[in-house]
Amino acid sequence: MKSNSTLVSKLLPVILACVVAITGIAWYIFGNAKETAIPFSSIEKTIQAQNGKPVTLEEKRNGAIYLTTEDGKYVSNVPPNSQMIDKLIEKYNVQYSYSANSRYSPWIMGSLVAMAVAAGLFLHKKTKGGIGAAKMKHSISTARPLPSITLNDVGGLQEEMKEEILQTLSILKEPERSEKLGIKPPKGVLLYGPPGTGKTLLAQAITKELNANFFSTSGSAFNEMFIGVGAARIRSLFQAARKQKPAVIFIDEVDALAGKRKQHGGEEGEKTLTELLVQLDGGHDNDGILFIAATNRKDMLDEAFLRPGRIDFSFQVPLPDTKGRREIISIHAKGKQMAPDVLASLDGLAESTSGFSGAEISSLFETASRRALRGGQDMINKEDMDYAIDRTILGTSSRMLNDQETKRRVAIHESGHALIASLTKPGSVRKATIIPRGEALGYVAPIQKELHLSTTSELLDQVKMILAGGVAERMYLGEHSVGVGGDVQQAKHLLEQMVDTGMLQDGFTLSFNKADKELRMQELFQEAIVQTETLIDTHREQYEALVEALLKQETLEGSEVEEIVNQTSFLQPEELVLA
């Protein structure tokens, strides 16, 4: 590579000198070969003066004509629509030619080609293999400002994981003490888990705790079509880090760089990975350098990359549990003006956001803050938080139900879900509404609980709650609508899961053929339908009160649903006619 650069640097001045010389010679030749300008009316007289000797007549696209005789060269211009040229060709000994190009075009094109070659060689010398490669290489190998995030700013981490991270930091902060105990500092750490769980934040916090120079990039930054560019960037990154110890090298989405190699290999990406493996554990002095990689897909990583000596610790960063979500909520609630009822409900918010990542919780608070700002409020209200949760889960509300018949059907449907959910699992309803959001015309939002081992009765109750909307439509309107399509698919999935795992009412029984499996699923389905109809029929007064409340208010909070379902006496609602 070095010899090639030297050769280019020697040839470049010679090529530039040749371009200048060729341009000068062309300019001199054509500058001295001047033609005599004559009017077009004198062209025939000039040809006659040759007494039959051959002359050359060249016509250009712009109307210029060049006449060459023994006496000299002449130039003139053909008047528009003139037939004189054809008559001259027929009458005299004229060798005629027509050209669409300028007389200087070959010289101009030659000069441009030479200049392009010189420019290409110059860029090749500067970029060493590709336009923009040097700029990218420089950005990758440049340390970024020290992050301001500390471990206290990263919530939702499990206690065991926190302890292991602190142990790792102790080894790196106290190398002499660690050496006395025979502990070698780790070379690499892998953070893996679902998107939005804080892997990048954790890498920044570790860098801050170590007070190290931070080199951050992504796995895709090393993928190039130019041969050797990716490997050169890897070398440049590690060389820069070795000059600025202590340093942390963080590569996000490392699966784009360190994916499993194919059997036959030979691709450019695999050469880049090989260079990374060599830099991590190939006899290089990496003391004072910590390599951190993050990915959502650990299963895609190459085994040679994951082995100890390159990756010494692998930390799974899962979705936070209730305690972790409460920590994240506390972090994002700092500095925000909130109504007293919102502050009092933060524990409930942590419970109702099961399955949310740290990034989604952050987005939830940002959405609530924007809504409060648009509403001209000085603080975030409970309605803003509810709106943010619904928008995060279901999307935006884009329309209203203006058709009264459709509105009533949706109220009957959602009241069925709300009643059965409240009866089979009290306190599980966060909200019931008939305001469309996303693709749903209405919905009952549950209070999500942590994952646990569901029993047969719990799964059957869940199936009843899912089917209750369609059952209520059939009981009160005579038939159900296409709105039950999503409910049916959910119920079918749960029923199939119950049969596959032997979770049946008559004991632990497995089905090993398709016919038996379908028969047992049908039996469970019919049982759920019958039980749902019975529950609605025996709680008809509460159900009808829910329907009327939804039609009047459009949205009911979970506490309002519970109050209606648990009351023993009601005002007579508008009559609902059974089909």
N, C-alpha and C positions, 0 to 999 in steps of 0.2 A: 504493500500500500504506500509505504514511504517513497519507494523508488518511482512509482507511478506519479506521485505528486511532484517529485523533483523533475521528472520528464515534462510534465505539463507546464511547470513554471519556466522551464527553458524554452519550450516550443511556443508558448503564448506570445512573447514579444516578437519572435520571428514571423508568426502568422499575421500579427497586427501590422508589422512593417510591410509585408507583402500586399496586404489589402490597400494600404496607403499608396504604395508604389503603383499598383495596377490602376487604381483610381486616377492617380496623377498622369500616368501615361495615356489613359483613355481620354482624359480631359485635354491633354496636349494635342493628341492626334486629331480629335474632332474639333478642337478649337482652331487649329490651323487649316483644317480642310474646309474653308469657307466657300459657300456657293454664292454666285452672283444673282441677286434678286432682279427679275425682269417681269413686266406685265404679261398677263396671259395672252394678250393679242400679239406679242412678239415671239411666242413659242414657235409658230409655224414658220416665220421668217428665219429663225435661228436654225431650224431643221433644214429648210431649203438651202441655206448657205453651205451645208455640208456636201451638196452636189451628189446625193445618192449614197453617201457613206452611211454605215449603220450607226444609229444612236440608241441610247438606252433611256427609257422613260419609266420612272417608278412613281406610282400614285399611292398616296397614303389615305387612311380612313378619314382624316380630318380635312381632306380636300387639297393638301399640299402635293405638288408634283415636282420631281427632281429629274432634270434633263442632263444627261452626260454625253458630251461630244469630244472630239479630238481637241477642240479649242478651249474646253473648260467645262465647269459644272454650273448649272443654273437652277434656280428655284422659283416657283410661282404658285398660284392658287387657282383651282378650277372653279369657275362660277357655278352656282347651283343649277341643276338640270341641264347642264351643257352637254351637247353631243359631239363637241369638237374633238375629244380624245379619240373616239371611234373613227372619225374621219381621218385623223392624222395616222392612225395605225394602218388604215386601208390604203392611204395615198403614198406614204413614205416608208423607207426602210427603218422601221422602229421596233426595237425589242421592248415590249411592254410587260410590266409586272405590277401587281397590286399587293400591298401589305397592310394588314390591320394593326401592326405593332409599330412603335416608334423605332427609329434607326438606332437609338441608344439603348433599347430594351435589353439586348444580350449583355451589354456592359453593366447596366444597372442591376440586372438579375444576378450576374456573376458577383458583383460587389456585395449585394445583399446576402447571397449564400455564404460568401467568405466571412462577412460580418456575423452571420448567424452561427457559423461554426466557431468563430472566435468567442462569441458570447456564451455558447454552450460549454466550451472548454473552461471558460472563466467561472461559470456557475458550478461546473463539476468540481473545480478546484476548491471553490468556497464551501460547497455543501457536502463534498465527499460522498457523492452517490445519489443525490436526489434533491430536487427543489423543495425547500422547507425542512429537509432532514436536519440541517444544522440548527435551525431555530428550535425545532422540537427537541432535539438532543440537548440543547442548552437549557430549555425550560424544565426538562425532566431532571437534569443534574444540578438544579439550583435549589437550595434550601428555602423553604417557605417560612414566614414569620411564625414564631412560637405560639401555638394555640393558647387561648385564654381559658379553655375548659379544664376543670379538674375532676377527679373521681367523685367529688361531692355533687357535681353537676350531672352525673350519669345515674339515673334511677332505674329500678327494676332488675338489678343484678341479683342473682342468687347468692346467699351467704357463702356457700362453699366456693363459688367462683370468685367472689370478692377476696376471700382469704388466699386463694392460690395466686391471684394477681398481685396482691400485696407481698406475698412471699417472693414472687419473681422480681418485683421492684426492689425488695431488700437485697437480693443477690446482686443486682446491678448497681445499686447505690453503695454497697459495702463490699467491693471486690476483694480487699485484703482479708477481711474477716471470713468471707465465703471461702477463700482459698485455703485458710487454715483448717476449715472443716472439710476440705476436699470437694467443695462444690464448684462446678464449672458454670460460668454464666451462660444462660440460654442464648442460642443464636437466632432462633425463629419462633414466632407465635402465630397460630392460625385462629382466627375468629370466624365462626360459621353459624348460620341461623337464618331465619326468615327475613325478608326485607323490612327495613324500618325499625329494627330492634336495637340500634345504637352501636353497631360495630365500628363505624367511622368515628363516632364520638369517643368511644372507648380507646381507640388508637391515639386520638388527639390528647385525651386525658393522661395516658401513659407517657406520652412525649413530654407533657407539661410537668408531670411528677419527676421525670428524669432530667428536666431542664436541658434537653438535647436539641440538636438541629433536626428539623423535620423535613424529610423528603417524601412528598406524597404524589402518587400518580395512579393510573388505572392499568389493568392488564391489557386493554386494547391499545394503549399508547405504544406498545412494542411490536404490534402487528403491522408489517409493511410489505409492500410488493417488491421492494428493492432487496437484493440478496445481501445479507450481512448487516443490514441497518438495525434490525431488532437486537441482534447480539451486541452490536457496537453501543447501543443505548444502554443495555444492561451493564456493560463494562464501565461506561462513562458514569452511570448512576452510582455504582459501588466505589469507583475511584474518587468521586466527589465526596462521598460519605466518609471514606477513609481519611481524607484531608481535613474533615471538619468534625472530628470526634469530640464528645459523644454525639451519636446520631441515631435517628430512627428512620428506617426506610419502610414506608407504608404503601402497599399495592392493593388497591380495592378491586373487586371483581377479578380476583387472581385466576379464576377458572378460564378466562379468555387467554391467559398466558401459560398456565401450568396444567392444561387439560391432558387427559390420558393420551399417550402416544399410540399411533397406529402400529400394526404389526410390522409392516415393511418400512415405514418411516421415510425420511428424505425430504419432508416438507420444510419450508422456511421457518414456520412456527415452531417446529420441533428443534431446530437448531438454536432458536432463541431460548427455548426452555433448557436445552443442554447448557447454554452459557449461564443461565440463572443457577442451575444446579452446581456448576463449577464455582461460581462466585460465592455461593452460600457455604460450600464445604469442599473446596478444592485446593487446600494449602494456602489460602489467602489469610492475611491478618485481619480478622474481623472483630478483634477485641474493641469494645466500646461502641459497637454497632448492633442494634437490635432490629431484626427484620420482622415486620408484622404484615400478615396477609389477611384479607377478608373475602368471604364468598358466601353465596346463598346455596351453592351446590358442592358440598364436600365430596359427594360421590363421584363427581366428574374429574377430580384431581388425580394426577399421576402419582403412583405409589412411591417412586423415587423422590418426589418432592416432599412427600409426607413423612419420610423416615426420620427417626431421631438423629440429631446432628445437623439437620436442616430445619425441621419443624420440631422443636422440643416440647412445646405445649400446644394443645388444641383445646380451645374453650368454645363450648356451644353457648350461643346467646339466644335463648328461646323467647317466645312471646311472654310478656310478664304475667305473673299471677296477680291475685287481688292485692296482696301486699306491695308488689312491685308497681302495679298501676297506681296505687295510692301515693307511692314515692314520686312517680313521674308527674302525677297531678299536682302534688305539692310544689314541685320544681316549676311547672308551667303556670301555677297560680300566683307565684311571687311577682309583685309589681303590678298586678291587675286589680282594678277596683271591682269588687263583686258585692252583690246584694247579700244581706244576712242569710236569706234562705238558700242561696247558692253555696255559701261557705258551710252551712249546716248540712248540705246534701252531698258533700264531696266524697264521703265514705260510700254512700249509695251509688255515686257516679262510678267509683272504682269497681263496684260489684256489677253494675249494669253494662260495663264496657268490656266484658269477657271476650277475648279473642282480638282485642285492639293491640296494635303495636305502639311503641313509643312515638313513632312518627305520626300515626293516626290520632293519638291523644293530643299531640302538639297541634295538628291541623284542626282538631275539634275546638281547642281554645281560640285559635286564630279565627275560625269561622264565627264563633260566638262573639268575639271582640268586634269583628267587622259589622255584624248585624247590629250590635249595640251602637256602634259609631254611626251607621246609616240611620238608626232610629233617633239620633240626637240625645242619647242617654249618657249619663256620667258614670255608669257602672253596668256590669253584666248581670242581667236578670235570669231567673229560672227559665223563662220562655226562650231566651237566647241559647241556653245550654241544650234545651230539648230540641230546638231547631237544628243546632249543630250536630247532635247525635243522629237525628233522623236523616239529615242531609248526607252525613258520612256513610250511613248504612244503606240508604235507599236512593239517594240522589236528590235532584232538585224537584220542586213542585212546579209544574208548568201549566196546569189548567184547573178549572173548577167544574164540579158536577152541576150543570144547569138543568139537565133533564130530571124531573122529579121522580119518574118511574125508576130510572137507573139509580138515582140517589137512594131511594127506598130499598132497592134490591141490595145495594152495597151495605146499607145500614143493617139489614137483616142478616147478611152474610157475616159481617164483622162482629155483630152482637153474638152470633153463634160461637165464634172463636173465643171471644172475651168471656162468655159465660162458662164454657167448659174448662178454659184455662184457670179461671178463678175458683171453680168447684174442685177440680182435680189437683190443683197446685196453688193454694191460696198465696196471694202476695207476689205472683209471678208476672202480673201485667203492669207494664210501665205506662202504656198509653194505648187508647183505641181511638181511631179517627177514620172519617170518610172523606178526608181531603186527599186527593191524588198526589202521589210523590213517586218519581221515577216511572216505572211501568205499572205500578200498583194503583188501583182506583181507591183503595183504602187498605188499612193494615192494623193489626194488633201487635204492638211492640212489646216483646217480653223483656223481663229483667234477666239477663244472661247470668248463669251461674258457672262456677268452675267445672271443668270436665270431671266426671266421676263415673263409676261403674253403674250403668243403668240396669234395673231389674226388668223382668217380664211385665209386671204391672205398670211400671213407670213408662216403658216404651208403648204399651197399649194405651195408656192415658194420653201420651203424646200423639198417637195416631188418631184418637178420638178428637182431640183439640184441632188437629189439622183438617179432619173431615167435617167438623161441626158447621163450617160455613155453608158447604154444599147441602148438608142434611137440613139445615134451617131453611134454605131456599126451597127445598122440595116440600117441607112441611107447611110453609106459609105461602108459597107462590106456585106450588104444583109441579115445578120442574127447576132444575139447576141450570146455570149459565156456563159459558166457556171460561168464566173467571175461576172455576175450580180446577182448571188444568194443572196449575203449579202445585196446588194442594194434593191432587191425586198422585203426582209424581213423587212428592215427598213421602206420602203415606206408603206408596208402593216400595220405595227404597227401605223404609223402616221395617215393613212386613217381611221383605226379602231377607233383611239382616237378622230378624228374629228367627225365621225358619232355618237359615244357614247355621245359626249358632245353637239351635235346639231350644230356644227360649219360648216354650209353648206352655199353655195353661195346664196340660195334662202331664207335665213332667219334662225330663231332659230327653227329647226325642229328636233324632236326626233323620233327614230325608235324603236318599241317595239317587233318586231319579227325578227327572223334570216333572212328570205327571204328579207324583206325590207332593213335590214341592209346591206346585201351583194349587193343588187341592188344599193344602194346609194354609197357604196364603189367603185363599178365598174364604176359608173358615174363619180365620182371624179378622179378615175384612168385614165379613157379615156380623161377627160378634161386636166389632167396634161400632158399626152402623147402628145396631140394635141398642147398645148401651148409650150411644149419643142421643138417639131419639128419645129414650127413656128419661135421660137427664134434662133435656130441653122441655119435655112434656111435664115432668114433675116440678120444674122451676119456671113454668110458663109466665107467671106474673113478673118475676125478676127479669126474664128474657125480654118481655114486651116493654118493660120499663127501660131497659138498655137501648132498645131500638128507638123509642121515642126520644130518649136523651141524646142519642147520637144525631137524630134528624134535627133536633132543636139546637144543639151546641156544636155539632160536627166533630168535636174532639173531647174525649174524656180522659182525665188523668187516671192512673192506676188506683189511687185512693178513692176516686169517685166510682170506679167500677166495683171495687170491693164494697163500698157503702151500699150501692144498689143491690148487689147480689146478696149481701148479708141482712138487709132489711126484711122484716116480716110483714109489713103492711105498706101498701102503695096507694096512691091516687089512681083512679081508673084511667088508663091511657086510652088513646083513640083506638077504636076497635080494629083489630087485625083479623081479617077473614081467612080462615083456614081453607086450603084447597080441598 
